[in-house]
Amino acid sequence: MKNILKLCLLLSALTALWSCEKSIVDEEGEQQPEATSRLNIVTRAPGDVGAISYPVTVYIMDADGLCYSRLTLNDGDDELAATLPAGEYHVYAIAGATSGNYTLPSSTDATATSEIVRKEGAAEADLMTAASSIKIGQQETNTLALALTRKVMQLQHVEINHVPADVTAVTVSIYPISKGLLLNGNYTTETVEQSVSLEQLSDGTTWCSTNSLFMMPAVGGATVKVTLTDANGQTSYTYPCPQALEANHHVNITGQYIGTQGIRMEGTISGALWGEDITVNFTFGENGTTEDPQQPQNPEEGVEEGTAPATNTKYKDCFVVSVKDDETGNYVIATLLHKKAVEISGSSKTEDEVKAEIAAALPAFDIEGITGWRLPTEDEAKAINLGPFNAAFDGDTETTPLGNSIYYRSDGESIKGFVVNGNYNIDYNTGQLLRPVTTLKFQKP
């Protein structure tokens, strides 16, 4: 039978019970004032959901967001205990984050939006999170069950076949993927590229990954990049993935080198629970190389049909901010601005709190099959034209008109505010609205 984590909060003022059961005090060793109730956290093993990741670190925060206690459950036989005064609490759990791989916030500096920081060079673990709230009365018994949710995907196997004999290294990368997790279970707004180096098998033409790899899920439409290294340098092929690379799924990728046509790739994505397969097949055609821009192209996957729209016009109910050639010279990249904006106030919030709200809001912007919405860069923000936008959507009651509001933009790993046709370096905590952008690729005529 597989394990499941069940977290139970049991409060009692009967000190006799306290003396006859195992208890683990707050890790920081501080005595909490007016603690008249008891909190137990235990594990159960029903066998129908899946295994849990240990250790499980639990943060208990009061109504003001201050961490009252931090506890750690090391295995299914452990039991945690703490005492609490009456009040309202938010409980967060992070499972699978060992001290060797991650730096977790202490009880003195933990907030709901604290980042779970993976250590330099450490591998991603099978991370799970849970969150809930509970209101505790004086000398009252309460029970709260927290169900863990897996927050990573697993790249199980990568294989590239028929690789030329003169190739000395093969690397497969996936981007953009979320950089990490917040304590409340949301993802950070930053994205990164994650790569896996393949090893050559004895036949000399097959390259494979040697171990499975946990990864954060992709943000929007993922891109798979295959890089071949030989005596002349590196040649990279990029392919848009037609399926979402989401958490709690296994991913398998198989590619075949087919000479001047590049690499044809097939793969499967399976989930929704580890071991319970829902298989999706997808095929990547040749989409370009960073070293040989004259190579034949197959624009079917990840390339929009037709010609690219003009700047300052509408495309699929979005506004075209800019249109420019990509680095290969074979495609045109159109940056689109969403016609709607949502209010996210930065006032009296930390930057991490604003980032978490933005990350939670972005998936709802998908429109007419267009995904991958994100904050604009400074250059993209400067390219937004107020007048043409409002003219293009004049009379559209579903559009949020562009005005003098302060919008959010990306500034590397930070966020800033900006006013269209105005100041582009405003402090984030004056931000008012989220209006994201995305990019589409078109075949160049």
C-alpha positions as CSV (number, residue, x, y, z in Angstrom):
1,M,0.0,0.0,0.0
2,K,1.1,3.5,-0.8
3,N,1.3,6.2,1.9
4,I,-0.6,9.4,2.2
5,L,-0.1,12.3,4.6
6,K,-2.9,13.2,6.8
7,L,-2.3,16.1,9.1
8,C,-4.6,16.3,12.1
9,L,-4.9,19.3,14.4
10,L,-6.2,18.2,17.8
11,L,-6.6,20.8,20.6
12,S,-7.2,20.1,24.3
13,A,-6.6,21.9,27.5
14,L,-6.3,18.6,29.5
15,T,-2.7,18.5,30.6
16,A,-3.1,14.9,31.7
17,L,-3.3,13.9,28.1
18,W,-0.2,15.9,27.3
19,S,1.9,13.8,29.7
20,C,1.0,10.4,28.1
21,E,1.6,11.1,24.5
22,K,4.8,11.8,22.4
23,S,5.3,15.5,21.7
24,I,7.8,17.5,19.7
25,V,8.3,21.1,20.8
26,D,8.7,24.1,18.4
27,E,12.1,23.7,16.6
28,E,13.1,27.2,17.6
29,G,12.7,26.3,21.3
30,E,10.6,29.3,22.2
31,Q,7.9,29.2,24.8
32,Q,4.7,30.5,23.3
33,P,2.5,32.8,25.5
34,E,-1.0,31.9,26.6
35,A,-0.8,28.4,25.0
36,T,-3.8,26.5,26.5
37,S,-4.6,24.1,23.6
38,R,-2.9,21.2,22.0
39,L,-1.9,20.5,18.4
40,N,-1.1,17.0,17.1
41,I,0.1,16.2,13.5
42,V,0.1,12.6,12.6
43,T,0.5,10.4,9.4
44,R,-1.9,7.8,8.0
45,A,-1.4,5.3,5.2
46,P,-4.6,4.6,3.3
47,G,-3.0,3.1,0.1
48,D,-5.2,4.6,-2.6
49,V,-3.6,8.0,-3.3
50,G,0.2,7.7,-3.4
51,A,3.4,8.0,-1.4
52,I,4.3,11.2,0.4
53,S,7.7,12.8,0.4
54,Y,9.6,13.3,3.7
55,P,10.5,15.3,5.6
56,V,7.3,17.3,5.9
57,T,7.9,20.8,7.4
58,V,4.8,22.5,8.9
59,Y,4.4,26.2,9.5
60,I,1.7,27.5,11.8
61,M,1.0,31.2,11.3
62,D,-1.4,33.5,13.2
63,A,-3.9,35.9,11.7
64,D,-1.3,38.6,11.3
65,G,0.8,36.3,9.2
66,L,3.5,35.8,11.8
67,C,4.9,32.3,12.2
68,Y,3.9,30.9,15.6
69,S,5.6,27.5,15.2
70,R,7.6,25.4,12.8
71,L,7.5,21.6,13.1
72,T,9.1,18.7,11.1
73,L,7.7,15.3,10.4
74,N,10.6,13.0,9.4
75,D,8.6,9.8,8.6
76,G,5.3,8.1,8.8
77,D,5.9,6.9,12.3
78,D,6.6,10.4,13.7
79,E,4.1,12.5,15.6
80,L,4.3,16.2,16.0
81,A,2.8,18.2,18.8
82,A,2.6,21.9,19.8
83,T,0.4,24.1,22.0
84,L,-1.6,27.1,20.7
85,P,-3.7,29.9,22.3
86,A,-7.2,30.5,20.9
87,G,-7.3,32.3,17.6
88,E,-7.2,32.0,13.8
89,Y,-4.3,30.2,12.2
90,H,-3.0,29.5,8.7
91,V,-1.2,26.2,8.3
92,Y,1.3,25.5,5.5
93,A,3.2,22.3,4.8
94,I,6.1,21.6,2.4
95,A,7.1,18.0,1.8
96,G,10.3,16.6,0.4
97,A,12.5,19.6,1.0
98,T,15.5,18.2,2.8
99,S,18.1,20.4,4.5
100,G,20.7,19.0,2.0
101,N,18.8,20.3,-1.0
102,Y,16.9,23.3,0.2
103,T,17.0,26.3,2.5
104,L,13.7,26.7,4.3
105,P,12.6,29.8,6.2
106,S,13.0,29.7,9.9
107,S,10.0,30.4,12.2
108,T,11.3,33.9,12.8
109,D,11.3,35.1,9.2
110,A,8.7,32.8,7.5
111,T,5.8,34.3,5.7
112,A,3.2,32.8,3.4
113,T,5.2,34.0,0.4
114,S,8.7,33.0,1.6
115,E,10.6,31.2,-1.2
116,I,11.7,27.6,-0.9
117,V,15.3,28.1,-2.0
118,R,17.0,25.2,-3.8
119,K,20.7,25.1,-2.9
120,E,23.4,25.7,-5.6
121,G,24.0,22.4,-7.4
122,A,21.3,20.5,-5.6
123,A,18.7,18.4,-7.6
124,E,15.0,19.2,-7.5
125,A,13.1,16.9,-5.1
126,D,9.6,15.4,-5.2
127,L,8.1,18.5,-3.6
128,M,4.5,18.6,-2.3
129,T,2.6,21.3,-0.5
130,A,-0.6,21.8,1.4
131,A,-2.3,24.9,3.0
132,S,-5.4,25.5,5.0
133,S,-6.8,27.7,7.8
134,I,-8.4,27.0,11.1
135,K,-10.1,29.0,13.9
136,I,-9.5,27.7,17.4
137,G,-11.7,28.6,20.4
138,Q,-10.6,28.6,24.0
139,Q,-10.1,25.1,25.3
140,E,-11.7,23.7,22.1
141,T,-11.0,20.5,20.2
142,N,-10.4,20.9,16.5
143,T,-9.3,18.6,13.7
144,L,-7.9,19.8,10.3
145,A,-6.8,17.5,7.5
146,L,-4.3,18.8,4.9
147,A,-4.1,17.0,1.6
148,L,-0.7,17.3,-0.1
149,T,-0.4,18.3,-3.8
150,R,2.6,17.4,-5.9
151,K,4.2,20.5,-7.4
152,V,6.8,19.0,-9.7
153,M,6.8,17.0,-12.9
154,Q,9.3,14.1,-13.5
155,L,11.4,13.8,-16.6
156,Q,11.7,10.1,-16.7
157,H,13.6,9.3,-19.8
158,V,15.2,11.2,-22.7
159,E,16.7,9.5,-25.7
160,I,18.1,10.7,-29.0
161,N,18.7,8.1,-31.7
162,H,20.8,8.0,-34.9
163,V,23.2,10.7,-33.7
164,P,26.2,11.2,-36.1
165,A,29.4,9.6,-35.0
166,D,31.3,12.9,-34.8
167,V,29.0,14.3,-32.1
168,T,30.7,14.5,-28.8
169,A,27.9,15.8,-26.5
170,V,24.1,15.9,-26.6
171,T,22.0,18.1,-24.2
172,V,18.2,18.5,-24.0
173,S,16.8,21.6,-22.4
174,I,13.2,22.6,-21.5
175,Y,12.1,26.2,-21.0
176,P,10.5,28.3,-19.6
177,I,9.9,26.5,-16.3
178,S,9.1,28.0,-12.9
179,K,12.1,28.8,-10.9
180,G,10.7,27.6,-7.6
181,L,8.0,27.5,-5.0
182,L,6.6,29.8,-2.3
183,L,5.6,28.5,1.1
184,N,1.9,28.9,0.3
185,G,2.2,26.5,-2.7
186,N,2.3,29.1,-5.4
187,Y,5.1,29.3,-7.9
188,T,7.6,32.1,-8.2
189,T,7.1,34.5,-11.2
190,E,10.7,34.0,-12.3
191,T,11.4,31.3,-15.0
192,V,14.5,29.4,-15.9
193,E,15.8,26.8,-18.4
194,Q,16.7,23.4,-17.2
195,S,19.0,21.0,-19.1
196,V,19.9,17.3,-18.9
197,S,23.1,16.0,-20.4
198,L,22.8,12.6,-22.2
199,E,25.3,9.8,-22.3
200,Q,26.4,7.9,-25.4
201,L,25.5,4.2,-25.4
202,S,27.7,1.4,-26.7
203,D,26.2,1.5,-30.2
204,G,27.7,4.9,-30.7
205,T,24.6,6.5,-32.2
206,T,22.1,6.5,-29.2
207,W,22.3,9.0,-26.4
208,C,20.2,8.7,-23.2
209,S,19.6,10.2,-19.9
210,T,20.8,8.0,-17.0
211,N,18.5,9.1,-14.3
212,S,15.0,10.5,-13.9
213,L,14.8,14.2,-13.0
214,F,12.3,16.2,-11.0
215,M,11.5,19.6,-12.5
216,M,9.2,22.5,-11.8
217,P,6.4,22.6,-14.4
218,A,6.6,24.7,-17.6
219,V,5.1,28.1,-17.7
220,G,2.7,28.4,-20.7
221,G,3.9,26.7,-23.8
222,A,7.1,24.9,-23.3
223,T,10.0,24.7,-25.7
224,V,12.3,21.7,-26.0
225,K,15.9,22.4,-27.3
226,V,18.3,19.7,-28.4
227,T,21.9,20.8,-28.7
228,L,24.5,18.7,-30.5
229,T,28.2,19.4,-30.0
230,D,31.0,18.4,-32.5
231,A,34.4,19.6,-33.5
232,N,32.8,22.6,-35.3
233,G,30.8,23.8,-32.3
234,Q,27.2,23.5,-31.2
235,T,24.0,23.1,-33.3
236,S,20.7,23.7,-31.5
237,Y,17.2,22.7,-32.6
238,T,14.2,24.1,-30.8
239,Y,10.7,22.6,-30.8
240,P,7.5,24.0,-29.3
241,C,5.8,21.4,-27.2
242,P,2.1,21.0,-28.1
243,Q,1.1,19.7,-24.7
244,A,1.3,21.4,-21.3
245,L,4.2,20.1,-19.2
246,E,2.4,20.2,-15.8
247,A,3.1,19.2,-12.3
248,N,2.3,15.6,-11.2
249,H,3.1,14.1,-14.6
250,H,5.8,11.9,-16.0
251,V,7.4,13.1,-19.2
252,N,9.3,10.9,-21.7
253,I,11.0,12.3,-24.8
254,T,12.5,10.3,-27.7
255,G,14.1,12.0,-30.7
256,Q,15.6,10.7,-33.9
257,Y,18.2,12.6,-36.0
258,I,17.3,12.6,-39.6
259,G,20.1,14.4,-41.4
260,T,19.5,17.7,-43.0
261,Q,15.9,17.7,-41.7
262,G,17.2,17.9,-38.2
263,I,15.6,15.9,-35.4
264,R,12.1,14.4,-35.3
265,M,10.9,14.0,-31.7
266,E,8.2,12.0,-30.1
267,G,7.2,11.8,-26.5
268,T,4.6,10.9,-23.9
269,I,3.3,12.8,-21.0
270,S,1.6,10.6,-18.4
271,G,-0.2,11.3,-15.1
272,A,-2.4,12.4,-13.2
273,L,-1.0,10.3,-10.4
274,W,2.4,8.6,-10.5
275,G,1.7,5.2,-12.0
276,E,-1.8,6.0,-13.3
277,D,-1.1,6.8,-16.9
278,I,-2.9,9.2,-19.2
279,T,-0.8,9.2,-22.3
280,V,-0.6,12.0,-24.9
281,N,1.5,11.5,-28.1
282,F,3.1,14.5,-29.8
283,T,5.5,14.9,-32.7
284,F,8.0,17.7,-33.3
285,G,9.2,18.7,-36.8
286,E,12.3,20.6,-37.6
287,N,11.9,24.1,-36.3
288,G,15.3,25.7,-36.9
289,T,18.9,25.6,-35.8
290,T,21.0,28.4,-34.2
291,E,23.9,27.4,-36.4
292,D,22.4,26.8,-39.8
293,P,19.5,29.2,-40.6
294,Q,19.3,27.9,-44.2
295,Q,18.2,24.4,-43.1
296,P,14.7,23.3,-44.3
297,Q,12.0,24.3,-41.9
298,N,8.7,22.7,-40.9
299,P,6.5,25.4,-39.4
300,E,3.6,23.2,-38.5
301,E,4.3,22.9,-34.8
302,G,4.3,26.1,-32.7
303,V,4.1,28.4,-35.7
304,E,1.0,30.4,-36.4
305,E,-0.7,30.0,-39.8
306,G,-0.6,32.9,-42.2
307,T,1.5,36.0,-42.2
308,A,2.4,38.0,-39.1
309,P,0.1,40.9,-38.2
310,A,1.2,44.5,-38.3
311,T,2.3,46.4,-35.3
312,N,-0.5,48.4,-33.5
313,T,-3.3,46.1,-34.9
314,K,-5.5,43.4,-33.5
315,Y,-4.8,39.7,-33.7
316,K,-7.1,37.1,-32.2
317,D,-8.6,39.7,-29.9
318,C,-5.2,40.8,-28.7
319,F,-3.1,43.9,-29.5
320,V,0.1,43.6,-31.5
321,V,2.8,45.6,-29.7
322,S,5.8,44.8,-31.9
323,V,6.8,42.5,-34.8
324,K,10.5,41.6,-35.4
325,D,12.6,38.8,-36.9
326,D,13.9,36.0,-34.7
327,E,17.6,35.2,-34.4
328,T,17.6,32.7,-37.2
329,G,16.0,35.1,-39.7
330,N,13.5,32.5,-40.7
331,Y,10.6,33.5,-38.5
332,V,8.9,36.6,-37.3
333,I,8.1,37.1,-33.6
334,A,5.0,39.1,-32.7
335,T,4.6,40.4,-29.1
336,L,0.9,40.6,-28.1
337,L,-0.7,42.6,-25.3
338,H,-3.8,41.3,-23.6
339,K,-7.0,43.4,-24.0
340,K,-7.9,43.0,-20.4
341,A,-6.2,44.0,-17.1
342,V,-6.9,42.8,-13.5
343,E,-6.4,44.9,-10.4
344,I,-3.5,43.8,-8.1
345,S,-2.6,46.4,-5.6
346,G,1.1,46.6,-4.5
347,S,0.3,48.8,-1.5
348,S,1.4,47.5,1.9
349,K,2.6,44.2,0.3
350,T,6.0,42.7,0.0
351,E,7.4,42.1,-3.5
352,D,7.1,38.3,-3.0
353,E,3.4,38.8,-2.1
354,V,2.8,40.8,-5.3
355,K,4.7,38.2,-7.4
356,A,2.6,35.4,-5.9
357,E,-0.7,37.2,-6.8
358,I,0.6,37.8,-10.4
359,A,1.6,34.2,-10.8
360,A,-1.8,33.0,-9.6
361,A,-3.6,35.4,-12.0
362,L,-1.7,34.7,-15.2
363,P,-3.3,31.4,-16.2
364,A,-6.7,33.1,-16.5
365,F,-5.6,35.3,-19.3
366,D,-5.5,32.5,-21.9
367,I,-7.6,33.6,-24.9
368,E,-8.4,32.0,-28.3
369,G,-5.8,29.3,-27.8
370,I,-3.1,31.9,-27.0
371,T,-1.1,31.0,-23.8
372,G,2.2,31.8,-22.2
373,W,1.2,35.1,-20.7
374,R,3.8,36.9,-18.6
375,L,4.9,40.3,-17.4
376,P,6.3,42.6,-20.2
377,T,10.0,43.5,-20.2
378,E,11.0,47.2,-20.1
379,D,11.5,47.2,-23.8
380,E,8.2,45.6,-24.4
381,A,6.5,48.1,-22.0
382,K,8.1,51.0,-23.9
383,A,6.7,49.6,-27.2
384,I,3.1,49.8,-26.0
385,N,1.1,52.5,-27.8
386,L,-1.8,53.9,-25.8
387,G,-3.6,55.6,-28.7
388,P,-3.6,52.8,-31.3
389,F,-4.6,50.3,-28.6
390,N,-7.7,52.2,-27.5
391,A,-8.6,52.9,-31.1
392,A,-8.3,49.2,-32.0
393,F,-10.7,48.2,-29.2
394,D,-13.0,51.1,-29.4
395,G,-16.5,49.9,-28.5
396,D,-15.4,46.6,-27.1
397,T,-17.1,46.4,-23.7
398,E,-14.9,43.5,-22.6
399,T,-11.7,45.5,-23.0
400,T,-10.0,47.3,-20.2
401,P,-8.9,50.6,-21.9
402,L,-5.3,51.7,-21.6
403,G,-4.9,54.8,-19.4
404,N,-2.6,56.3,-16.9
405,S,-2.7,53.5,-14.4
406,I,0.5,51.9,-13.1
407,Y,1.1,48.5,-14.7
408,Y,3.5,45.8,-13.6
409,R,6.6,44.8,-15.7
410,S,9.5,42.4,-15.3
411,D,12.9,43.7,-14.3
412,G,14.9,40.5,-14.3
413,E,14.1,38.7,-11.1
414,S,12.3,41.8,-9.7
415,I,9.2,43.6,-10.7
416,K,8.5,47.3,-11.3
417,G,5.7,49.6,-12.2
418,F,5.3,51.7,-15.3
419,V,2.9,54.1,-17.0
420,V,2.3,53.7,-20.7
421,N,4.1,56.5,-22.6
422,G,5.5,57.7,-19.2
423,N,7.7,56.6,-16.4
424,Y,9.0,53.0,-16.8
425,N,10.9,52.7,-13.5
426,I,8.3,53.0,-10.7
427,D,8.5,51.1,-7.4
428,Y,6.4,47.9,-7.5
429,N,4.3,48.9,-4.4
430,T,2.6,51.6,-6.3
431,G,1.4,49.1,-8.9
432,Q,-2.3,48.9,-9.7
433,L,-3.0,46.6,-12.7
434,L,-1.7,43.5,-14.3
435,R,-1.9,43.4,-18.2
436,P,0.4,40.7,-19.5
437,V,2.1,40.0,-22.9
438,T,3.0,36.9,-24.8
439,T,4.8,36.1,-28.1
440,L,3.8,34.2,-31.2
441,K,6.0,32.9,-34.0
442,F,5.1,33.2,-37.7
443,Q,6.9,31.9,-40.8
444,K,8.7,34.7,-42.5
445,P,7.5,35.2,-46.1
